[in-house]
Amino acid sequence: MNDLCSLYVDDTAIFLSDILQLTAVLAHIRWVGMFTGLQLNVEKTIAFDPAAASKLEVAGVTVRAAPVKYLGAFLGFGDLSKLNFEIPLWKMRMVMSHWRKHHLTLDARILVIKTFLFLVFVHILNTVYISNNQLDLIQKLLNDFLWRGWNKVKQSVMVMSLSLGGMQMLHVKNVVHGLYMKWFQYLMVDSGLT
């Protein structure tokens, strides 16, 4: 099989070049399950095929053309920015409004950003592409939360370690580039290029 499989805790995503391979892939998963004890719940399994004219079933799996949600991100074709960006952005703003009511120190606000605010986007950024403009908007909102208005210290200083005089604030684009490099590393290893 030259297809891609992503396993994360109890979620599985299998990317096939042809939906007709689904039967063989499910048989392979059952075979692996005989040795590991792990099983795929076929009744809860949904397949996405943009060519599917209507909902159908292959090997007991529902196949549909609509986007499928995986690890908080919607996978499919067309413009999914409303589902993958605007809804999480709204959620992040709701969490921000809750934390703005508290009188937090700068260190505490950075901790809230890393622990609660940016976390809304982590799985999405690891799964789908988010444009630079959208990343800039996320960074701006995080900075506005941090400073309660205009930035008082340069971003390049804020992201530095404490020992260098920084605050260890996260830089959204750097985090995303790190995620991309990790995927690049996986692809290099999988392709046998390392």
N, C-alpha and C positions, 0 to 999 in steps of 0.2 A: 504494500500500500504506500503510495506517495502522497498521502493526504495528511492534514494537520489535525492533531488532537490536543486539546487543552484541558487539563484536569486541575481543578482548584477545589479543595476540601470535598464537598459533596456535589459540585457542579461539573459537568462535562460538556465541552463543545467540540464537535467533530466537523471539520470543514472538508467536504467532498467535492471533487470536480464533477461528479455525476450522481444524482439522487439514486440511481439504480444500484450503486455500490453499497447502499445502506444495509441491505440484507447481509452481505458478506461482512461488513464492519460489525454489525450486531452479533453475528455468529462468532467473530473473533473476540469481541468483548465477553461473550458468554464463556468462551474457552479460557480466557485469562481469569475469569471469575471462578472457574473450577479450582484453580490453584491458589488464588488469593482470598477467596471468600467474598469478594466484592461483587455487587450486582448492580446492574442498571435497571432502574424502574421504568420499563418501557411505557407503562400507562401514563406516566408524567412526562414522557419525552416528546418534544416538539421538533420537527424538522422545518427548515426554511428553504424554499426553492422559489426564486423569483420567476421561474418559468411556469410554475403551477397556476393554471387558470382558475382553479377553485380548490377548496380543501379536499385532500384525498388521504389515503392511508397506504403506507408501504411497510411491510413486515410488522404491523401492529403499531406503527408510529404515525401520528398525525403530521401531514405535510401541508404547509400553507405558504402563501406568497407574502403575507404580512411580516413586518419586522419581528424578530424574536429577542426577548430580553435575556441577557446573560451577564451575570456579575454586575448588575446595575446599569449595564449599557445595552442599548438597542442595536442589534446587528441587522443589516438588510441593505437595500438599495434605495437610492433617492436621497432627498434632503432629510436627514435624521437629526439636524441640529436642534430642533425644538425639543425632541425627546432626550437627546444626549447632552445638551448644554443648557438650555433655558430652564428646564425643570430642576436640575441640580443647582443651577445658579439661584433660583428662587428659594430652594431649600437652604442654601448657604446664607442667603440674606435673612431668612427667618431665624436661623441660629444666631446670626450676628445681632439681630434686634434683641434677642433674649440676653446675650452677654453684654450689650451696651448699657443695660440697666445697672450693671454692677460697676463699682469703682475699683477697677483693676489696675495694678501696676503695669509698667511696660513689659516686664518679664512675664507676668501673668497673661497679658494679651498675646504675646508671642506663643506661649504655651497653648492658649485657646485656639490660635490660628493653626498650629501644628496638629493639635489633638482633635478638634471638632470641625473647624471650617474647611481646611484643605482636604480633609478626609473624605468629604462628599464627592470629590473629583478623582481620587486616587485610582479606583478601579476603572473608571471611564477613561482616564488618561492612559492607562495601561492596556486598554482594549481598542479604542477608536481614536481617530485623528481629531484633534481640536486645533483650529486655526490660530495663528499668532495673534490676531486681533482679539480672539476670545481669551487667550492666555493673558494678554495685556489687561483685559478687563478684570479677570480674576485677580491679577496682581494689584491693580488699582484698588479694587474693593478691599483686599487684605491690608494694603497700606493705609487706606482711609480708616479702617477699623483700628489698626495699630496706633495711628497718630491722632485719630479723632479730627481729621481735617488734613491740611497740607503736610507733606513730609518734612521733618525737622532734621533728618540725617540722610545722607546719600545711601541709596540702595546697596551700592558696592561695599560700603562700610558695614551696613546692617547685617549682611550675610556672612561676614567674617567671623572666625571663632572668637570666643571670649578672650583667649590669650593674645589675640592680635587687636583687641579693642572693639570687636564687633559684638553683635547680640545673637548670633546664630539664627537669624531670621531666615526663612526659606525664600528662595527665588524661584518662582514658578517655572520659568523657562529652563533653568538649570535642572530642576527635578525632572521635567519632561525629557530633556536631552539625555539624562541619566537612564530613564526608562527606555528610550529609543536605543541607547547603546547596549543595554541589557538584551533587548530583542535582537539586535544585530549580532551580539555574541552567540545567542542561541542559534540563530540561523547559520552562522559560520561553523559552529560545532556540528549541527545537523547536516550541513552540506559536506562535511569532511574537509573544510578549507583551513582548519587550524592544525 
